[in-house]
Amino acid sequence: MKRKYLPLAERTVYRALEDVVGCKWSAGVVMGLHEGARRPSALVRYVPGISKKILHERLRKLLAYGLIARTELPSRVRHVEYSLTPLGRELVRVIGWLRRLSRTYGLP
């Protein structure tokens, strides 16, 4: 039997997914971390066109969703590195699947 509406719990999940994957910058940041860019400056170079402000907004959002982890390195100057969590690595698989789907069917 078909449902007549989308339950609130599912809408919440879809909104969270759209907030992460629907953003034009998040996938690039996640893939940058997957490819080995750990520091914010390396991510700015990896993702063409992203500003430092937008990068930091995306990093905060990805942290909030548990997709990445933040590590402060001991030093006189503050050094921060980011890495993917297991959930973030699963998202890399999803992004790869979407990329293959796009190539197979010629989607934009």
C-alpha positions as CSV (number, residue, x, y, z in Angstrom):
1,M,0.0,0.0,0.0
2,K,1.3,3.4,-1.0
3,R,1.8,6.0,1.7
4,K,-0.1,9.3,1.3
5,Y,2.6,11.4,2.8
6,L,6.3,11.4,3.7
7,P,6.7,10.9,7.4
8,L,8.5,13.6,9.4
9,A,11.4,11.4,10.4
10,E,12.1,10.6,6.7
11,R,11.9,14.3,5.8
12,T,14.4,15.1,8.5
13,V,16.8,12.5,7.1
14,Y,16.4,13.9,3.5
15,R,17.0,17.4,4.7
16,A,20.2,16.4,6.4
17,L,21.3,14.5,3.3
18,E,20.5,17.4,1.1
19,D,22.3,19.8,3.4
20,V,25.5,17.7,3.0
21,V,25.4,16.3,-0.5
22,G,23.2,19.0,-2.0
23,C,25.8,21.7,-1.3
24,K,28.1,22.3,-4.2
25,W,31.2,22.4,-1.9
26,S,30.7,19.5,0.5
27,A,31.4,16.7,-2.0
28,G,34.6,18.5,-3.1
29,V,35.7,18.9,0.5
30,V,35.0,15.2,1.3
31,M,36.8,14.0,-1.8
32,G,39.7,16.3,-1.0
33,L,40.0,14.7,2.4
34,H,39.7,11.3,0.8
35,E,42.6,12.2,-1.6
36,G,44.9,13.2,1.2
37,A,44.3,17.0,1.7
38,R,44.3,17.3,5.5
39,R,44.9,21.0,6.3
40,P,42.5,23.8,5.4
41,S,45.0,25.5,3.1
42,A,45.4,22.2,1.1
43,L,41.6,21.9,0.8
44,V,41.4,25.5,-0.5
45,R,43.9,24.5,-3.2
46,Y,42.1,21.1,-3.9
47,V,38.6,22.6,-4.3
48,P,38.8,25.3,-7.0
49,G,36.8,28.4,-6.3
50,I,36.0,27.7,-2.6
51,S,36.7,30.6,-0.3
52,K,38.2,30.2,3.2
53,K,34.9,31.4,4.7
54,I,32.8,28.8,2.8
55,L,35.4,26.1,3.5
56,H,35.2,26.7,7.3
57,E,31.4,26.7,7.1
58,R,31.4,23.4,5.3
59,L,34.0,21.9,7.7
60,R,31.8,22.9,10.7
61,K,28.8,21.3,9.0
62,L,30.6,18.1,8.2
63,L,31.9,17.9,11.8
64,A,28.4,18.4,13.1
65,Y,27.1,15.5,11.0
66,G,30.0,13.3,12.1
67,L,31.5,12.9,8.6
68,I,34.9,14.3,9.5
69,A,37.1,14.6,12.6
70,R,39.2,17.6,13.6
71,T,42.7,17.2,15.2
72,E,44.7,20.0,16.7
73,L,48.4,19.3,16.4
74,P,50.7,20.5,19.2
75,S,52.9,23.3,18.1
76,R,53.7,26.9,18.8
77,V,51.4,27.9,16.0
78,R,47.9,26.4,15.9
79,H,47.8,23.6,13.3
80,V,44.6,21.8,12.6
81,E,44.0,18.7,10.4
82,Y,40.8,17.1,9.3
83,S,40.2,13.5,8.4
84,L,37.2,11.3,7.4
85,T,35.4,9.3,9.9
86,P,34.0,5.8,9.0
87,L,30.7,7.5,8.1
88,G,32.6,10.0,5.9
89,R,34.3,7.1,4.1
90,E,30.8,5.7,3.4
91,L,29.9,9.0,1.9
92,V,32.9,8.8,-0.4
93,R,31.5,5.5,-1.6
94,V,28.1,7.1,-2.3
95,I,29.8,10.0,-4.1
96,G,31.7,7.5,-6.2
97,W,28.5,5.7,-7.0
98,L,26.8,9.0,-8.0
99,R,29.8,9.8,-10.2
100,R,29.6,6.4,-12.0
101,L,25.8,6.9,-12.4
102,S,26.3,10.3,-14.0
103,R,29.0,9.0,-16.4
104,T,26.9,6.0,-17.4
105,Y,23.7,7.9,-18.1
106,G,25.3,11.2,-19.2
107,L,23.7,13.2,-16.4
108,P,25.0,16.7,-15.8
